[in-house]
Amino acid sequence: MLEVDEVEAKIVKLIFSKYLDEGKGTHIIAKELRDAEILTKNGSKEWSNTVLHRILKNEKYAGDLLQKKTITPNYLTHDKKYNQGQEEFILIENHHEAIIDRDVFNQVQEEINYRRTFKLENAKYTNRHTFSGKIKCGMCNSSYVSRKRKREDGSKRHLWQCFANSKYGVIHSIPNGEVVGCNNKMVRNDVLESVFLNVLNDILKDKDNILKRAISVITVVFDEQPEKEDNNTAQIEKEIGKLKDQKHKLVDLYFANSITKSDLKEIGNKYEQQIEKLVVKLQTIENQSQKVCDKDSIINSIIATIQSIVNCKTFSNEVCKQLLERVIIKEKTEFEFYIKGHLGAINFFLDKDTISCSNSLYR
């Protein structure tokens, strides 16, 4: 019978929580473990995403034992190989005490498969959920974590839950007298999306004026550039060519005994200095020309982004990621949104029929 190593169990639980509850990838978790100087079970500081994937996929942490992971194809040599499906695995469920709750373990396996699919579609995984790491509980200041619930028809519902409520339930005292838990309720993801869209539309009521002012500011900033140098590059290249020819003729004059070696060196250095100055001038002009092209491209890109934001009619993950700083859920029907670049909080109150908004700056 396998026995639980309490130190290892604590680290394993931390890894599962970071992956599932905080939405972090294995590379980030590995870095955080190294920074915290937490050791692997072998006493090493070198955590890697490969090691973490093995931990996250290891069924023994859910209390199961999987046999036939390795096989011995040749009993004469006794060489062992990993079982790649040559023989059937033997799974013994509830073989020993679990470290990770089975539902949590199964959710992690689903998440691993999701992220793998995401990568195969040529997209690097950062945070799966738009609101990950941005939701705080207004009652206990815990972070909100993502949760999935199955409906009767088999489809899944995406919810957000206060971590303290998720871990301990409603507020209560434990035997040592400590008060744990939280009474804040779960909130549906689609409700958060709807509220954010209403927040955005409330801020951007005067869309045309906002867009006009933004374009004006961007144009002014980019126009405040140093005056351009004389941009006659053809003339400069011609002058460089003449100086190089004159420098070459010096060598002929030297071999014809028309000038001394010191004259060759002195005059040659003067030509070289003039050439270097012209080359620098030419490069400056070329760089400025490139900046003009880049400027137009950057301005157009920024304007397109602003237009997509001010004209947003449906919820956009990208817009939300760019603009949302954080949201505090005071209770199931009261939200406090903080938008980047907007002073103060925007309070929203939900009822069954309507969504009402109150900007706290003007209350």
ZISULHU-V219238 format. One record per residue. SS is DSSP state (a for helix, b for strand, c for the rest). OMEGA is omega in whole degrees, -180 to 180 (* if undefined). Layout:
ss=SS omega=OMEGA
ss=SS omega=OMEGA
//
This chain:
ss=c omega=179
ss=c omega=179
ss=c omega=-178
ss=c omega=172
ss=c omega=-173
ss=a omega=180
ss=a omega=179
ss=a omega=-179
ss=a omega=180
ss=a omega=-180
ss=a omega=180
ss=a omega=179
ss=a omega=178
ss=a omega=-179
ss=a omega=179
ss=a omega=-179
ss=a omega=180
ss=a omega=-177
ss=a omega=-173
ss=a omega=-174
ss=c omega=-177
ss=c omega=176
ss=c omega=-177
ss=c omega=177
ss=c omega=-176
ss=a omega=178
ss=a omega=-180
ss=a omega=179
ss=a omega=179
ss=a omega=179
ss=a omega=-179
ss=a omega=178
ss=a omega=177
ss=a omega=-180
ss=a omega=180
ss=c omega=179
ss=c omega=175
ss=c omega=-175
ss=c omega=172
ss=c omega=-179
ss=c omega=176
ss=c omega=178
ss=c omega=-179
ss=c omega=175
ss=c omega=-172
ss=c omega=173
ss=c omega=177
ss=c omega=179
ss=a omega=178
ss=a omega=178
ss=a omega=-178
ss=a omega=177
ss=a omega=178
ss=a omega=179
ss=a omega=-177
ss=a omega=-178
ss=a omega=-175
ss=c omega=-176
ss=a omega=-178
ss=a omega=180
ss=a omega=175
ss=a omega=177
ss=c omega=-178
ss=c omega=176
ss=b omega=179
ss=b omega=-180
ss=b omega=-179
ss=c omega=175
ss=c omega=175
ss=b omega=180
ss=b omega=178
ss=b omega=-177
ss=b omega=-176
ss=b omega=-178
ss=c omega=175
ss=c omega=-180
ss=c omega=-179
ss=c omega=177
ss=b omega=180
ss=b omega=177
ss=b omega=176
ss=b omega=179
ss=c omega=180
ss=c omega=-180
ss=c omega=179
ss=c omega=178
ss=c omega=-178
ss=c omega=177
ss=c omega=176
ss=b omega=-179
ss=b omega=177
ss=b omega=-178
ss=c omega=179
ss=c omega=-178
ss=c omega=-177
ss=c omega=-179
ss=c omega=-179
ss=c omega=173
ss=c omega=-178
ss=c omega=177
ss=c omega=-175
ss=a omega=178
ss=a omega=178
ss=a omega=180
ss=a omega=-180
ss=a omega=177
ss=a omega=179
ss=a omega=179
ss=a omega=176
ss=a omega=-179
ss=a omega=178
ss=a omega=180
ss=a omega=179
ss=a omega=-177
ss=a omega=178
ss=a omega=178
ss=a omega=179
ss=a omega=180
ss=a omega=180
ss=a omega=178
ss=c omega=176
ss=c omega=176
ss=c omega=179
ss=c omega=-178
ss=c omega=172
ss=c omega=172
ss=c omega=-178
ss=c omega=-174
ss=c omega=-177
ss=c omega=-175
ss=c omega=-178
ss=c omega=177
ss=c omega=-176
ss=c omega=-177
ss=b omega=178
ss=b omega=177
ss=b omega=180
ss=c omega=-180
ss=c omega=-175
ss=c omega=179
ss=c omega=174
ss=c omega=174
ss=b omega=174
ss=b omega=-179
ss=b omega=-178
ss=b omega=178
ss=b omega=176
ss=b omega=178
ss=b omega=180
ss=b omega=174
ss=c omega=-180
ss=c omega=-179
ss=c omega=178
ss=c omega=178
ss=c omega=-177
ss=b omega=178
ss=b omega=-178
ss=b omega=-178
ss=b omega=173
ss=b omega=-175
ss=b omega=175
ss=b omega=-176
ss=a omega=180
ss=a omega=177
ss=a omega=179
ss=a omega=-175
ss=a omega=-172
ss=a omega=-175
ss=c omega=-180
ss=c omega=-177
ss=c omega=177
ss=b omega=178
ss=b omega=176
ss=c omega=-174
ss=c omega=-179
ss=c omega=177
ss=c omega=-179
ss=c omega=177
ss=b omega=-178
ss=b omega=176
ss=c omega=-180
ss=c omega=-178
ss=c omega=-180
ss=c omega=-174
ss=c omega=174
ss=c omega=180
ss=b omega=180
ss=b omega=180
ss=a omega=-179
ss=a omega=176
ss=a omega=178
ss=a omega=179
ss=a omega=-179
ss=a omega=-180
ss=a omega=179
ss=a omega=-180
ss=a omega=177
ss=a omega=176
ss=a omega=-178
ss=a omega=-179
ss=a omega=179
ss=a omega=179
ss=a omega=-173
ss=c omega=-179
ss=c omega=-179
ss=c omega=-172
ss=a omega=-177
ss=a omega=-179
ss=a omega=179
ss=a omega=-180
ss=a omega=-180
ss=a omega=-180
ss=a omega=-179
ss=a omega=179
ss=a omega=180
ss=a omega=-180
ss=a omega=-179
ss=a omega=-179
ss=a omega=179
ss=a omega=-179
ss=a omega=-178
ss=a omega=179
ss=a omega=180
ss=c omega=-180
ss=c omega=178
ss=c omega=179
ss=c omega=-177
ss=c omega=174
ss=c omega=173
ss=c omega=-171
ss=c omega=177
ss=c omega=-176
ss=a omega=-179
ss=a omega=-180
ss=a omega=180
ss=a omega=179
ss=a omega=179
ss=a omega=179
ss=a omega=178
ss=a omega=179
ss=a omega=179
ss=a omega=-179
ss=a omega=178
ss=a omega=178
ss=a omega=180
ss=a omega=179
ss=a omega=178
ss=a omega=-180
ss=a omega=178
ss=a omega=-180
ss=a omega=178
ss=a omega=179
ss=a omega=-180
ss=a omega=-180
ss=a omega=176
ss=c omega=-180
ss=c omega=179
ss=c omega=176
ss=c omega=180
ss=c omega=179
ss=a omega=179
ss=a omega=176
ss=a omega=179
ss=a omega=-178
ss=a omega=-176
ss=a omega=-178
ss=a omega=179
ss=a omega=178
ss=a omega=179
ss=a omega=177
ss=a omega=-177
ss=a omega=179
ss=a omega=178
ss=a omega=179
ss=a omega=-179
ss=a omega=179
ss=a omega=180
ss=a omega=178
ss=a omega=178
ss=a omega=179
ss=a omega=179
ss=a omega=179
ss=a omega=179
ss=a omega=179
ss=a omega=-180
ss=a omega=178
ss=a omega=179
ss=a omega=178
ss=a omega=179
ss=a omega=180
ss=a omega=178
ss=a omega=178
ss=a omega=-180
ss=a omega=-179
ss=a omega=180
ss=a omega=-179
ss=a omega=-179
ss=a omega=180
ss=a omega=180
ss=a omega=180
ss=a omega=180
ss=a omega=180
ss=a omega=179
ss=a omega=179
ss=a omega=180
ss=a omega=179
ss=a omega=180
ss=a omega=-180
ss=a omega=-175
ss=a omega=180
ss=c omega=-177
ss=c omega=-180
ss=c omega=176
ss=c omega=-177
ss=c omega=179
ss=c omega=178
ss=a omega=-177
ss=a omega=179
ss=a omega=-180
ss=a omega=179
ss=a omega=-178
ss=a omega=-170
ss=a omega=-174
ss=b omega=176
ss=b omega=176
ss=b omega=175
ss=b omega=178
ss=b omega=178
ss=b omega=-178
ss=b omega=170
ss=b omega=-170
ss=c omega=-175
ss=c omega=-179
ss=b omega=-176
ss=b omega=177
ss=b omega=-176
ss=b omega=174
ss=b omega=-177
ss=b omega=180
ss=c omega=179
ss=c omega=179
ss=c omega=-177
ss=c omega=175
ss=c omega=-178
ss=c omega=174
ss=b omega=-177
ss=b omega=177
ss=b omega=179
ss=b omega=-178
ss=b omega=165
ss=c omega=-173
ss=c omega=-172
ss=c omega=-173
ss=c omega=171
ss=b omega=-180
ss=b omega=-176
ss=b omega=174
ss=b omega=178
ss=b omega=-173
ss=a omega=180
ss=a omega=-172
ss=a omega=-179
ss=c omega=*
//
